[in-house]
Amino acid sequence: MNEFVSGNTENLEAAGEPPVDAATGKNAADAESNLKFRPEPAKGESEVDVLSEADASNEAAAPGEADTPDENALTGETFVEDAAENGAADLAEIIAQRDAHLADLQRLTAEFANFKRQTARRNTDVVAQAASGLVKKMLVVLDACEAAVSQGVAGIEPLQSQLLGVLIAEGLTVLGQADEPFDPEFHEAVTTEPSSDESQSVQLVAEVFRTGYAWNGRVLRPAMVKVRG
């Protein structure tokens, strides 16, 4: 092996090229150059320290990569800012849509509540009108019972009382009682007579010729009366 290396060295020298160090693979001239320009260690310093300082100076002399701004970092910050702005805009739009939907829901809820009240009132009126029509047809039966009782027909008064009790429980009101104030809404004056009481200031019902009836506040038939005063 040594003979082969020495032979190659002699061939390189004969060709005019510097010999190559077999251990390091470098030319002897490069090795001598490195030794020539290597700084001498100062007193108290080792050769390793001197070489470390030289490497540090070479790194400092190289173009400063740390001073170059990181384009990827800047791009990331810009992306985050843009995403934040877009997110804020999207959030504002979502909040506006939510408020609009909430207002629509509240409006529809109020309208539906009004519709339910109107429907319930309408249904109540329809039922009341239907019931009042039926009761109005039964007034002839009540008049017949009243006339029979006034003539003293036996067995009619209990029937009249029971029928009136059922109808009054459902909303029937009897109009026309003696000595009550005259009200043209509930009474129909057929005749009048002067009052013997000079202190009387209002007209009173003196006599009832025909009983009147009202159903749940609505007059079915006013009472025919004689007015005093």
C-alpha positions in Angstrom: 0.0 0.0 0.0 2.8 2.4 0.9 4.6 1.6 -2.3 1.4 2.4 -4.3 0.9 5.8 -2.5 4.6 6.7 -3.0 4.3 5.7 -6.6 1.3 8.0 -7.1 3.1 10.8 -5.4 6.1 10.4 -7.7 3.8 10.4 -10.8 2.1 13.6 -9.6 5.4 15.3 -9.1 6.6 14.2 -12.5 3.3 15.6 -14.0 3.9 18.9 -12.3 1.0 18.6 -9.8 1.4 18.8 -6.0 1.3 15.5 -4.2 -2.0 14.5 -2.4 -1.9 13.6 1.3 -3.1 10.0 1.6 -4.5 10.5 5.1 -6.5 13.7 4.4 -7.0 13.6 0.7 -5.7 17.2 0.3 -2.8 18.5 -1.6 0.3 19.3 0.2 0.2 22.8 -1.1 -3.3 23.4 0.4 -2.1 22.1 3.7 0.9 24.4 3.6 -1.3 27.4 2.7 -3.6 26.7 5.6 -0.6 26.5 7.9 0.8 29.8 6.5 -2.4 31.8 7.0 -3.4 30.2 10.4 -3.0 32.8 13.1 -0.5 32.1 15.8 -2.0 31.4 19.2 -1.4 34.1 21.7 0.0 33.5 25.1 -2.4 31.6 27.2 -4.5 30.5 24.2 -4.6 27.2 22.6 -4.7 26.5 18.9 -8.3 25.3 19.2 -9.4 28.7 20.6 -7.7 30.5 17.8 -9.4 28.4 15.2 -12.8 28.9 16.9 -12.3 32.7 16.7 -11.4 32.5 13.1 -14.5 30.4 12.3 -16.6 32.9 14.2 -15.2 35.8 12.2 -15.8 34.0 9.0 -19.4 33.4 9.9 -19.8 37.0 10.9 -18.4 38.1 7.6 -20.9 35.9 5.7 -24.1 37.5 4.4 -26.4 37.9 7.4 -29.2 35.5 6.8 -30.7 36.5 10.2 -31.2 40.0 9.0 -33.3 38.9 6.0 -37.0 39.0 6.8 -38.8 35.7 6.9 -41.3 35.9 4.0 -43.1 32.9 5.3 -43.5 34.5 8.7 -44.8 37.8 7.2 -47.2 35.8 5.0 -48.5 33.9 8.0 -49.1 37.2 10.0 -50.9 38.7 7.0 -53.0 35.5 6.7 -53.9 35.7 10.3 -54.9 39.4 10.1 -57.0 38.8 7.0 -58.6 35.8 8.6 -59.4 37.9 11.7 -61.0 40.7 9.6 -63.0 38.2 7.5 -64.1 36.4 10.7 -65.3 39.7 12.2 -67.2 40.6 9.1 -68.8 37.1 8.9 -69.7 37.4 12.6 -71.3 40.8 12.2 -73.3 39.4 9.2 -74.4 36.4 11.2 -75.5 38.6 14.1 -77.5 40.8 11.8 -79.2 37.8 10.2 -80.0 36.4 13.7 -81.5 39.7 14.8 -83.6 39.9 11.6 -84.9 36.3 12.1 -85.6 37.0 15.8 -87.6 40.1 14.9 -89.6 38.1 12.3 -90.2 35.3 14.8 -91.4 37.8 17.4 -93.7 39.5 14.8 -95.1 36.1 13.7 -95.6 35.1 17.3 -97.5 38.2 18.1 -99.7 37.9 15.0 -100.4 34.3 15.8 -101.4 35.2 19.3 -103.8 37.9 18.0 -105.2 35.4 15.5 -105.9 32.9 18.2 -107.6 35.6 20.3 -109.7 36.8 17.4 -110.6 33.2 16.4 -111.6 32.3 20.0 -113.7 35.5 20.2 -115.3 34.8 16.9 -116.1 31.2 17.9 -117.6 32.4 21.1 -119.7 34.9 19.2 -120.8 32.2 16.8 -121.8 29.9 19.6 -123.5 32.7 21.5 -125.5 33.8 18.4 -126.5 30.2 17.7 -127.6 29.8 21.4 -129.4 33.1 21.4 -131.3 32.1 18.2 -132.5 28.9 19.9 -133.5 30.8 23.1 -135.3 33.4 21.1 -137.4 30.6 19.6 -138.2 29.4 23.1 -139.6 32.7 24.2 -143.1 31.7 23.1 -142.8 28.7 25.4 -141.9 31.0 28.3 -144.7 33.4 27.5 -147.2 30.4 27.5 -145.9 29.2 30.8 -146.2 32.7 32.3 -149.7 33.2 31.0 -150.8 29.8 32.4 -149.3 30.6 35.8 -151.1 34.0 35.8 -154.4 32.3 35.0 -153.8 29.8 37.9 -153.3 26.6 35.8 -152.0 23.9 38.2 -148.7 22.2 37.5 -147.2 24.8 35.2 -145.4 26.9 37.8 -142.8 24.2 38.7 -142.1 23.6 35.0 -141.7 27.3 34.4 -139.3 27.7 37.3 -137.2 24.7 36.2 -137.0 25.9 32.6 -136.0 29.5 33.7 -133.4 28.1 36.1 -131.7 26.2 33.3 -131.7 29.1 30.9 -130.6 31.6 33.5 -127.6 29.4 34.4 -126.6 29.5 30.7 -126.9 33.3 30.4 -130.5 34.3 30.2 -131.6 37.5 32.0 -135.2 38.4 32.8 -136.1 42.1 32.0 -139.0 44.1 33.4 -139.6 44.3 37.1 -142.1 46.6 38.9 -140.6 49.8 40.5 -137.2 49.5 38.7 -135.9 52.5 36.8 -137.1 52.8 33.3 -134.3 52.1 30.7 -135.2 52.5 27.0 -132.6 49.9 26.1 -134.4 47.2 28.1 -137.9 48.6 28.3 -140.5 49.5 25.8 -143.0 52.1 27.2 -146.5 51.3 26.1 -148.3 53.8 28.3 -147.5 56.3 31.1 -149.1 57.6 34.3 -148.4 60.5 36.5 -146.5 59.9 39.7 -148.1 60.7 43.1 -144.7 61.3 44.7 -143.5 64.8 43.9 -140.0 63.9 45.0 -139.6 61.3 42.3 -136.9 62.4 39.9 -136.7 59.4 37.5 -139.3 57.4 35.7 -140.1 54.0 37.1 -141.7 50.9 35.7 -145.3 50.8 37.1 -146.5 47.6 35.4 -145.1 44.9 33.1 -147.3 43.8 30.3 -144.8 41.4 28.7 -141.6 40.1 30.2 -138.4 40.9 28.3 -135.3 38.7 28.0 -131.6 39.2 27.3 -129.0 36.5 26.5 -125.4 37.1 27.7 -125.9 40.9 27.7 -127.7 41.1 24.3 -131.3 42.0 24.4 -133.5 39.4 22.8 -136.7 41.2 23.4 -137.4 44.4 25.5 -140.0 44.3 28.2 -143.4 46.0 27.4 -144.2 48.2 30.5 -146.2 51.1 31.8 -144.1 54.0 33.0 -144.8 56.1 36.0 -143.6 59.7 36.3 
